[in-house]
């Protein structure tokens, strides 16, 4: 930044951060040698899930065969509250749930619904015009 090769604004645009954060990072890391800089994973460290919760979720999955949200309701009725996102993480680790995102399936099904409704509309109008003449 001091050499004048590239501006703070351009660096911020490239890295998808704000110019203010770019300046803060430069100020923070300018006196540190490169071999001392350690890049850590951002965010909170995930907590380990207790074994009794894992065993209970596996047992309920085998007994009922539900997904994460329904298993949460079943476990609430028993008196053990586990959030559905934690249940889903347990199921994924045990290969009992899919890793596929729901959004793609939803978009595709929505496309199919619109496509099918369009052809139903066309066929109905075609039948109506054929019968009217």
Secondary structure, DSSP 8 states (H G I E B T S, - for coil): -TTSSS-HHHHHHHHTS-HHHHHHHHHHHTTS-GGG------S-------HHHHHHHHHHHHHH---HHHHHHHHHHHT----HHHHHHHHHHTT-S--S-HHHHHHHHHHHHHHHHHHHHHHHHHHHHHHH-
